[in-house]
Amino acid sequence: MDIDTANYVPINCEFHDLLEVHATRRKPVTLRFVGVDGRPQQRLVGVADVYSRGGAEYLALADGELIRLDRLIEVDGVLLADFEAGICAPAA
């Protein structure tokens, strides 16, 4: 479990919305992320929830694992790096 909130960097809101869609669909997705050990990891797993706690945001996986959102690299072929970090569209 990754519950470290130190130095959290908010992710792009559009990418966050994509994660919420995956959580709603509950279908397995391929995730690539940096593990707490600093090494890249990959999982094929369902997304159970996306939530905030203690100043950081997390992806709760169907297998019970938590991944801090700023550790994500790619979700089902969509790269987080292709989105501008922490930038959200202004509210309408």
MOPAC internal coordinates of N, CA, C and O (Angstrom, degrees):
PM7 1SCF
backbone

  N    0.0000 0     0.00 0     0.00 0    0    0    0
  C    1.4520 1     0.00 0     0.00 0    1    0    0
  C    1.5154 1   109.77 1     0.00 0    2    1    0
  O    1.2310 1   121.37 1   -41.66 1    3    2    1
  N    1.3166 1   114.98 1   138.34 1    3    2    1
  C    1.4590 1   120.94 1  -179.02 1    5    3    2
  C    1.5240 1   108.35 1  -110.14 1    6    5    3
  O    1.2310 1   120.05 1   -86.81 1    7    6    5
  N    1.3351 1   117.51 1    93.19 1    7    6    5
  C    1.4656 1   120.18 1  -178.61 1    9    7    6
  C    1.5179 1   112.19 1  -112.71 1   10    9    7
  O    1.2310 1   120.27 1  -162.61 1   11   10    9
  N    1.3233 1   117.10 1    17.39 1   11   10    9
  C    1.4660 1   122.43 1   177.43 1   13   11   10
  C    1.5266 1   109.04 1   -74.63 1   14   13   11
  O    1.2310 1   119.91 1   -58.49 1   15   14   13
  N    1.3293 1   117.78 1   121.51 1   15   14   13
  C    1.4657 1   121.40 1  -179.57 1   17   15   14
  C    1.5244 1   112.47 1  -102.05 1   18   17   15
  O    1.2310 1   119.89 1   175.38 1   19   18   17
  N    1.3223 1   117.82 1    -4.62 1   19   18   17
  C    1.4664 1   120.81 1  -178.65 1   21   19   18
  C    1.5224 1   110.61 1   -64.20 1   22   21   19
  O    1.2310 1   120.88 1   -42.69 1   23   22   21
  N    1.3177 1   115.92 1   137.31 1   23   22   21
  C    1.4610 1   122.94 1   175.15 1   25   23   22
  C    1.5193 1   114.40 1    60.26 1   26   25   23
  O    1.2310 1   119.81 1  -151.45 1   27   26   25
  N    1.3194 1   117.96 1    28.55 1   27   26   25
  C    1.4609 1   120.94 1   178.98 1   29   27   26
  C    1.5245 1   109.98 1   -65.00 1   30   29   27
  O    1.2310 1   120.38 1   -44.97 1   31   30   29
  N    1.3216 1   116.88 1   135.03 1   31   30   29
  C    1.4628 1   123.46 1   177.48 1   33   31   30
  C    1.5265 1   107.42 1  -113.63 1   34   33   31
  O    1.2310 1   119.73 1   -65.60 1   35   34   33
  N    1.3474 1   118.13 1   114.40 1   35   34   33
  C    1.4664 1   119.85 1  -178.85 1   37   35   34
  C    1.5310 1   111.29 1   -57.81 1   38   37   35
  O    1.2310 1   121.30 1   -36.50 1   39   38   37
  N    1.3407 1   115.13 1   143.50 1   39   38   37
  C    1.4594 1   119.37 1   178.52 1   41   39   38
  C    1.5290 1   109.76 1   -93.23 1   42   41   39
  O    1.2310 1   121.03 1   -10.75 1   43   42   41
  N    1.3110 1   115.64 1   169.25 1   43   42   41
  C    1.4539 1   123.10 1   178.71 1   45   43   42
  C    1.5340 1   110.64 1   -62.21 1   46   45   43
  O    1.2310 1   120.36 1   -41.10 1   47   46   45
  N    1.3204 1   116.91 1   138.90 1   47   46   45
  C    1.4650 1   122.02 1  -177.86 1   49   47   46
  C    1.5259 1   112.82 1   -64.16 1   50   49   47
  O    1.2310 1   119.92 1   145.08 1   51   50   49
  N    1.3296 1   117.76 1   -34.92 1   51   50   49
  C    1.4650 1   119.99 1   179.01 1   53   51   50
  C    1.5259 1   110.61 1   -65.98 1   54   53   51
  O    1.2310 1   120.27 1   140.59 1   55   54   53
  N    1.3317 1   117.09 1   -39.41 1   55   54   53
  C    1.4589 1   120.82 1   177.14 1   57   55   54
  C    1.5320 1   109.22 1   -67.82 1   58   57   55
  O    1.2310 1   120.55 1   141.01 1   59   58   57
  N    1.3208 1   116.56 1   -38.99 1   59   58   57
  C    1.4639 1   121.74 1   176.74 1   61   59   58
  C    1.5257 1   109.81 1   -59.36 1   62   61   59
  O    1.2310 1   120.35 1   136.48 1   63   62   61
  N    1.3318 1   116.94 1   -43.52 1   63   62   61
  C    1.4673 1   121.22 1   178.10 1   65   63   62
  C    1.5276 1   111.17 1   -60.45 1   66   65   63
  O    1.2310 1   120.68 1   140.44 1   67   66   65
  N    1.3364 1   116.31 1   -39.56 1   67   66   65
  C    1.4580 1   121.02 1   177.22 1   69   67   66
  C    1.5326 1   110.66 1   -60.20 1   70   69   67
  O    1.2310 1   120.39 1   138.71 1   71   70   69
  N    1.3171 1   116.86 1   -41.29 1   71   70   69
  C    1.4626 1   121.03 1   178.41 1   73   71   70
  C    1.5237 1   110.89 1   -63.41 1   74   73   71
  O    1.2310 1   120.37 1   140.63 1   75   74   73
  N    1.3235 1   116.90 1   -39.37 1   75   74   73
  C    1.4621 1   120.61 1   178.62 1   77   75   74
  C    1.5282 1   111.39 1   -65.40 1   78   77   75
  O    1.2310 1   120.19 1   143.80 1   79   78   77
  N    1.3218 1   117.25 1   -36.20 1   79   78   77
  C    1.4689 1   120.71 1   175.74 1   81   79   78
  C    1.5232 1   109.74 1   -61.61 1   82   81   79
  O    1.2310 1   120.33 1   135.30 1   83   82   81
  N    1.3280 1   116.97 1   -44.70 1   83   82   81
  C    1.4661 1   120.44 1   178.76 1   85   83   82
  C    1.5331 1   111.13 1   -63.41 1   86   85   83
  O    1.2310 1   120.00 1   142.68 1   87   86   85
  N    1.3169 1   117.61 1   -37.32 1   87   86   85
  C    1.4619 1   121.01 1   178.17 1   89   87   86
  C    1.5271 1   110.49 1   -65.48 1   90   89   87
  O    1.2310 1   120.30 1   141.94 1   91   90   89
  N    1.3190 1   117.03 1   -38.06 1   91   90   89
  C    1.4654 1   121.26 1   179.28 1   93   91   90
  C    1.5237 1   110.93 1   -67.91 1   94   93   91
  O    1.2310 1   120.32 1   139.66 1   95   94   93
  N    1.3133 1   117.00 1   -40.34 1   95   94   93
  C    1.4750 1   121.38 1  -177.62 1   97   95   94
  C    1.5197 1   112.81 1   -73.99 1   98   97   95
  O    1.2310 1   120.17 1   151.71 1   99   98   97
  N    1.3262 1   117.27 1   -28.29 1   99   98   97
  C    1.4684 1   122.72 1   179.25 1  101   99   98
  C    1.5213 1   114.27 1    58.24 1  102  101   99
  O    1.2310 1   120.01 1  -156.65 1  103  102  101
  N    1.3378 1   117.58 1    23.35 1  103  102  101
  C    1.4554 1   121.15 1   176.34 1  105  103  102
  C    1.5238 1   108.68 1   -94.11 1  106  105  103
  O    1.2310 1   119.96 1   -30.79 1  107  106  105
  N    1.3216 1   117.68 1   149.21 1  107  106  105
  C    1.4654 1   119.69 1   178.38 1  109  107  106
  C    1.5285 1   111.91 1   -60.88 1  110  109  107
  O    1.2310 1   121.21 1   -39.37 1  111  110  109
  N    1.3178 1   115.29 1   140.63 1  111  110  109
  C    1.4591 1   123.23 1   176.14 1  113  111  110
  C    1.5221 1   108.02 1  -128.93 1  114  113  111
  O    1.2310 1   121.26 1   -22.14 1  115  114  113
  N    1.3149 1   115.20 1   157.86 1  115  114  113
  C    1.4618 1   120.37 1   174.66 1  117  115  114
  C    1.5198 1   107.62 1   -92.54 1  118  117  115
  O    1.2310 1   120.85 1   -60.40 1  119  118  117
  N    1.3226 1   115.98 1   119.60 1  119  118  117
  C    1.4624 1   122.58 1   179.24 1  121  119  118
  C    1.5244 1   109.51 1  -110.03 1  122  121  119
  O    1.2310 1   120.89 1   -44.99 1  123  122  121
  N    1.3128 1   115.90 1   135.01 1  123  122  121
  C    1.4642 1   121.36 1   167.78 1  125  123  122
  C    1.5144 1   106.14 1  -118.74 1  126  125  123
  O    1.2310 1   120.62 1   -46.48 1  127  126  125
  N    1.3207 1   116.42 1   133.52 1  127  126  125
  C    1.4640 1   121.69 1  -176.57 1  129  127  126
  C    1.5097 1   110.28 1  -155.52 1  130  129  127
  O    1.2310 1   121.38 1   -13.87 1  131  130  129
  N    1.3172 1   114.96 1   166.13 1  131  130  129
  C    1.4581 1   121.67 1   175.50 1  133  131  130
  C    1.5212 1   107.46 1   -93.33 1  134  133  131
  O    1.2310 1   120.56 1   -60.29 1  135  134  133
  N    1.3217 1   116.53 1   119.71 1  135  134  133
  C    1.4566 1   121.28 1   179.87 1  137  135  134
  C    1.5178 1   111.67 1   -71.34 1  138  137  135
  O    1.2310 1   120.73 1   -10.59 1  139  138  137
  N    1.3215 1   116.21 1   169.41 1  139  138  137
  C    1.4665 1   120.37 1   179.84 1  141  139  138
  C    1.5235 1   111.51 1   -62.30 1  142  141  139
  O    1.2310 1   120.73 1   160.03 1  143  142  141
  N    1.3265 1   116.21 1   -19.97 1  143  142  141
  C    1.4635 1   120.29 1   177.07 1  145  143  142
  C    1.5254 1   112.34 1   -84.37 1  146  145  143
  O    1.2310 1   120.41 1   179.98 1  147  146  145
  N    1.3671 1   116.83 1    -0.02 1  147  146  145
  C    1.4533 1   121.40 1   178.72 1  149  147  146
  C    1.5147 1   114.65 1    85.91 1  150  149  147
  O    1.2310 1   120.07 1  -179.25 1  151  150  149
  N    1.3195 1   117.47 1     0.75 1  151  150  149
  C    1.4572 1   121.72 1  -178.12 1  153  151  150
  C    1.5234 1   110.56 1   -99.07 1  154  153  151
  O    1.2310 1   119.80 1   -37.99 1  155  154  153
  N    1.3366 1   117.99 1   142.01 1  155  154  153
  C    1.4600 1   120.66 1   177.46 1  157  155  154
  C    1.5274 1   110.92 1   -64.75 1  158  157  155
  O    1.2310 1   121.26 1   -38.34 1  159  158  157
  N    1.3147 1   115.19 1   141.66 1  159  158  157
  C    1.4568 1   121.35 1   179.02 1  161  159  158
  C    1.5152 1   109.24 1  -135.22 1  162  161  159
  O    1.2310 1   120.96 1   -20.28 1  163  162  161
  N    1.3154 1   115.76 1   159.72 1  163  162  161
  C    1.4568 1   120.70 1   177.38 1  165  163  162
  C    1.5204 1   108.66 1  -138.07 1  166  165  163
  O    1.2310 1   120.84 1   -39.10 1  167  166  165
  N    1.3335 1   116.00 1   140.90 1  167  166  165
  C    1.4670 1   122.18 1   178.69 1  169  167  166
  C    1.5251 1   109.43 1  -140.10 1  170  169  167
  O    1.2310 1   120.74 1   -34.05 1  171  170  169
  N    1.3057 1   116.19 1   145.95 1  171  170  169
  C    1.4582 1   122.85 1   166.80 1  173  171  170
  C    1.5142 1   104.71 1  -107.92 1  174  173  171
  O    1.2310 1   120.80 1   -72.38 1  175  174  173
  N    1.3410 1   116.07 1   107.62 1  175  174  173
  C    1.4610 1   120.14 1  -171.34 1  177  175  174
  C    1.5242 1   109.93 1  -157.85 1  178  177  175
  O    1.2310 1   120.65 1   -23.91 1  179  178  177
  N    1.3153 1   116.37 1   156.09 1  179  178  177
  C    1.4589 1   120.84 1   175.45 1  181  179  178
  C    1.5153 1   111.23 1   -78.72 1  182  181  179
  O    1.2310 1   121.22 1   -30.17 1  183  182  181
  N    1.3326 1   115.27 1   149.83 1  183  182  181
  C    1.4644 1   121.85 1   175.30 1  185  183  182
  C    1.5173 1   107.36 1   -95.90 1  186  185  183
  O    1.2310 1   120.28 1   -58.51 1  187  186  185
  N    1.3243 1   117.07 1   121.49 1  187  186  185
  C    1.4576 1   121.32 1  -178.12 1  189  187  186
  C    1.5227 1   112.54 1   -90.71 1  190  189  187
  O    1.2310 1   120.27 1   142.90 1  191  190  189
  N    1.3510 1   117.10 1   -37.10 1  191  190  189
  C    1.4642 1   119.57 1  -174.92 1  193  191  190
  C    1.5300 1   109.76 1  -164.64 1  194  193  191
  O    1.2310 1   121.78 1   -21.18 1  195  194  193
  N    1.3223 1   114.20 1   158.82 1  195  194  193
  C    1.4615 1   122.86 1   171.86 1  197  195  194
  C    1.5225 1   105.07 1  -128.20 1  198  197  195
  O    1.2310 1   120.04 1   -54.99 1  199  198  197
  N    1.3370 1   117.54 1   125.01 1  199  198  197
  C    1.4616 1   118.77 1  -176.31 1  201  199  198
  C    1.5288 1   111.54 1  -153.34 1  202  201  199
  O    1.2310 1   121.39 1   -12.79 1  203  202  201
  N    1.3303 1   114.95 1   167.21 1  203  202  201
  C    1.4664 1   123.05 1   178.06 1  205  203  202
  C    1.5213 1   109.40 1  -108.83 1  206  205  203
  O    1.2310 1   121.75 1   -33.39 1  207  206  205
  N    1.3422 1   114.25 1   146.61 1  207  206  205
  C    1.4651 1   120.25 1   174.38 1  209  207  206
  C    1.5202 1   108.56 1  -160.08 1  210  209  207
  O    1.2310 1   120.83 1   -52.66 1  211  210  209
  N    1.3046 1   116.03 1   127.34 1  211  210  209
  C    1.4589 1   121.04 1   174.07 1  213  211  210
  C    1.5111 1   114.53 1    62.48 1  214  213  211
  O    1.2310 1   119.99 1  -148.99 1  215  214  213
  N    1.3275 1   117.62 1    31.01 1  215  214  213
  C    1.4533 1   120.42 1   177.39 1  217  215  214
  C    1.5172 1   115.29 1    87.55 1  218  217  215
  O    1.2310 1   119.91 1  -172.70 1  219  218  217
  N    1.3302 1   117.77 1     7.30 1  219  218  217
  C    1.4646 1   121.70 1   176.91 1  221  219  218
  C    1.5253 1   108.57 1  -133.35 1  222  221  219
  O    1.2310 1   120.96 1   -15.25 1  223  222  221
  N    1.3352 1   115.76 1   164.75 1  223  222  221
  C    1.4614 1   120.70 1   179.33 1  225  223  222
  C    1.5216 1   109.13 1  -117.01 1  226  225  223
  O    1.2310 1   121.25 1   -32.07 1  227  226  225
  N    1.3313 1   115.21 1   147.93 1  227  226  225
  C    1.4516 1   121.44 1  -172.93 1  229  227  226
  C    1.5146 1   112.23 1  -135.14 1  230  229  227
  O    1.2310 1   121.78 1   -26.18 1  231  230  229
  N    1.3204 1   114.20 1   153.82 1  231  230  229
  C    1.4444 1   123.40 1   171.77 1  233  231  230
  C    1.5234 1   105.63 1  -108.24 1  234  233  231
  O    1.2310 1   120.62 1   -60.92 1  235  234  233
  N    1.3301 1   116.42 1   119.08 1  235  234  233
  C    1.4569 1   120.99 1   175.36 1  237  235  234
  C    1.5221 1   107.38 1   -93.61 1  238  237  235
  O    1.2310 1   120.48 1   -57.34 1  239  238  237
  N    1.3064 1   116.69 1   122.66 1  239  238  237
  C    1.4589 1   121.43 1  -178.59 1  241  239  238
  C    1.5201 1   110.73 1   -92.26 1  242  241  239
  O    1.2310 1   120.70 1   -22.40 1  243  242  241
  N    1.3167 1   116.26 1   157.60 1  243  242  241
  C    1.4584 1   121.88 1  -178.09 1  245  243  242
  C    1.5266 1   112.08 1   -60.82 1  246  245  243
  O    1.2310 1   120.04 1   155.16 1  247  246  245
  N    1.3303 1   117.53 1   -24.84 1  247  246  245
  C    1.4666 1   120.84 1   179.47 1  249  247  246
  C    1.5315 1   112.64 1   -86.70 1  250  249  247
  O    1.2310 1   120.27 1  -176.26 1  251  250  249
  N    1.3525 1   117.08 1     3.74 1  251  250  249
  C    1.4572 1   121.42 1   177.17 1  253  251  250
  C    1.5166 1   114.52 1    96.45 1  254  253  251
  O    1.2310 1   119.71 1   170.04 1  255  254  253
  N    1.3146 1   118.17 1    -9.96 1  255  254  253
  C    1.4647 1   121.12 1  -179.76 1  257  255  254
  C    1.5310 1   110.48 1   -73.16 1  258  257  255
  O    1.2310 1   120.52 1   -32.75 1  259  258  257
  N    1.3302 1   116.61 1   147.25 1  259  258  257
  C    1.4641 1   122.84 1   174.24 1  261  259  258
  C    1.5158 1   108.80 1  -113.07 1  262  261  259
  O    1.2310 1   121.21 1   -42.54 1  263  262  261
  N    1.3346 1   115.28 1   137.46 1  263  262  261
  C    1.4620 1   120.57 1   176.67 1  265  263  262
  C    1.5198 1   107.63 1  -127.89 1  266  265  263
  O    1.2310 1   120.64 1   -53.83 1  267  266  265
  N    1.3168 1   116.38 1   126.17 1  267  266  265
  C    1.4622 1   120.70 1   175.75 1  269  267  266
  C    1.5269 1   107.68 1   -67.20 1  270  269  267
  O    1.2310 1   120.22 1   -47.02 1  271  270  269
  N    1.3293 1   117.19 1   132.98 1  271  270  269
  C    1.4629 1   120.87 1  -172.28 1  273  271  270
  C    1.5188 1   114.02 1   -59.06 1  274  273  271
  O    1.2310 1   119.62 1   146.18 1  275  274  273
  N    1.3217 1   118.33 1   -33.82 1  275  274  273
  C    1.4594 1   118.72 1  -179.33 1  277  275  274
  C    1.5310 1   112.92 1   -75.96 1  278  277  275
  O    1.2310 1   119.90 1  -179.29 1  279  278  277
  N    1.3209 1   117.79 1     0.71 1  279  278  277
  C    1.4593 1   121.97 1   174.44 1  281  279  278
  C    1.5350 1   111.60 1   -95.66 1  282  281  279
  O    1.2310 1   120.58 1   173.82 1  283  282  281
  N    1.3402 1   116.49 1    -6.18 1  283  282  281
  C    1.4609 1   120.06 1   179.27 1  285  283  282
  C    1.5225 1   110.49 1   -69.81 1  286  285  283
  O    1.2310 1   121.20 1   -35.00 1  287  286  285
  N    1.3229 1   115.31 1   145.00 1  287  286  285
  C    1.4631 1   122.48 1   174.29 1  289  287  286
  C    1.5227 1   109.03 1  -110.07 1  290  289  287
  O    1.2310 1   120.99 1   133.80 1  291  290  289
  N    1.3333 1   115.72 1   -46.20 1  291  290  289
  C    1.4554 1   120.86 1  -172.63 1  293  291  290
  C    1.5260 1   110.01 1  -156.01 1  294  293  291
  O    1.2310 1   120.85 1   -35.98 1  295  294  293
  N    1.3167 1   115.98 1   144.02 1  295  294  293
  C    1.4634 1   122.10 1   175.28 1  297  295  294
  C    1.5204 1   107.51 1  -130.72 1  298  297  295
  O    1.2310 1   120.89 1   -64.52 1  299  298  297
  N    1.3235 1   115.90 1   115.48 1  299  298  297
  C    1.4681 1   122.66 1  -179.21 1  301  299  298
  C    1.5272 1   113.01 1    46.93 1  302  301  299
  O    1.2310 1   120.64 1  -133.87 1  303  302  301
  N    1.3187 1   116.39 1    46.13 1  303  302  301
  C    1.4576 1   121.52 1   175.82 1  305  303  302
  C    1.5127 1   115.36 1    86.21 1  306  305  303
  O    1.2310 1   119.74 1   176.07 1  307  306  305
  N    1.3305 1   118.11 1    -3.93 1  307  306  305
  C    1.4676 1   122.05 1   178.72 1  309  307  306
  C    1.5320 1   107.88 1   -98.87 1  310  309  307
  O    1.2310 1   120.89 1   -61.51 1  311  310  309
  N    1.3290 1   115.91 1   118.49 1  311  310  309
  C    1.4642 1   121.28 1  -177.61 1  313  311  310
  C    1.5230 1   111.78 1   -85.23 1  314  313  311
  O    1.2310 1   120.50 1   -49.43 1  315  314  313
  N    1.3221 1   116.65 1   130.57 1  315  314  313
  C    1.4584 1   121.49 1   174.84 1  317  315  314
  C    1.5297 1   110.00 1   -60.34 1  318  317  315
  O    1.2310 1   120.22 1   144.65 1  319  318  317
  N    1.3236 1   117.19 1   -35.35 1  319  318  317
  C    1.4743 1   121.58 1  -178.39 1  321  319  318
  C    1.5292 1   112.64 1   -62.75 1  322  321  319
  O    1.2310 1   119.98 1   161.46 1  323  322  321
  N    1.3240 1   117.64 1   -18.54 1  323  322  321
  C    1.4643 1   120.82 1   178.50 1  325  323  322
  C    1.5285 1   112.32 1   -78.47 1  326  325  323
  O    1.2310 1   120.44 1   174.28 1  327  326  325
  N    1.3320 1   116.77 1    -5.72 1  327  326  325
  C    1.4642 1   122.49 1   179.53 1  329  327  326
  C    1.5237 1   108.57 1  -111.33 1  330  329  327
  O    1.2310 1   119.87 1   -36.67 1  331  330  329
  N    1.2905 1   117.85 1   143.33 1  331  330  329
  C    1.4635 1   121.68 1   179.35 1  333  331  330
  C    1.5283 1   109.05 1   -70.80 1  334  333  331
  O    1.2310 1   120.27 1   -51.95 1  335  334  333
  N    1.3169 1   117.09 1   128.05 1  335  334  333
  C    1.4661 1   122.95 1  -174.47 1  337  335  334
  C    1.5190 1   112.73 1   -60.15 1  338  337  335
  O    1.2310 1   121.01 1   -48.23 1  339  338  337
  N    1.3211 1   115.68 1   131.77 1  339  338  337
  C    1.4645 1   122.38 1   172.15 1  341  339  338
  C    1.5069 1   115.51 1    63.45 1  342  341  339
  O    1.2310 1   119.44 1  -166.82 1  343  342  341
  N    1.3284 1   118.68 1    13.18 1  343  342  341
  C    1.4602 1   121.07 1  -176.96 1  345  343  342
  C    1.5194 1   110.04 1   -98.61 1  346  345  343
  O    1.2310 1   121.27 1   -53.19 1  347  346  345
  N    1.3318 1   115.18 1   126.81 1  347  346  345
  C    1.4668 1   120.27 1   178.51 1  349  347  346
  C    1.5300 1   108.70 1  -120.96 1  350  349  347
  O    1.2310 1   122.03 1   -32.94 1  351  350  349
  N    1.3070 1   113.72 1   147.06 1  351  350  349
  C    1.4711 1   118.04 1   175.84 1  353  351  350
  C    1.5197 1   108.94 1   -67.18 1  354  353  351
  O    1.2310 1   119.56 1   -35.58 1  355  354  353
  N    1.3328 1   118.44 1   144.42 1  355  354  353
  C    1.4511 1   120.26 1   178.27 1  357  355  354
  C    1.5205 1   111.29 1   -63.43 1  358  357  355
  O    1.2310 1   120.71 1   -34.27 1  359  358  357
  N    1.3115 1   116.25 1   145.73 1  359  358  357
  C    1.4653 1   120.81 1   179.34 1  361  359  358
  C    1.5176 1   109.62 1   -65.40 1  362  361  359
  O    1.2310 1   121.04 1   -38.83 1  363  362  361
  N    1.3218 1   115.62 1   141.17 1  363  362  361
  C    1.4801 1   120.74 1  -179.42 1  365  363  362
  C    1.5063 1   111.30 1   -78.94 1  366  365  363
  O    1.2310 1   120.10 1   180.00 1  367  366  365

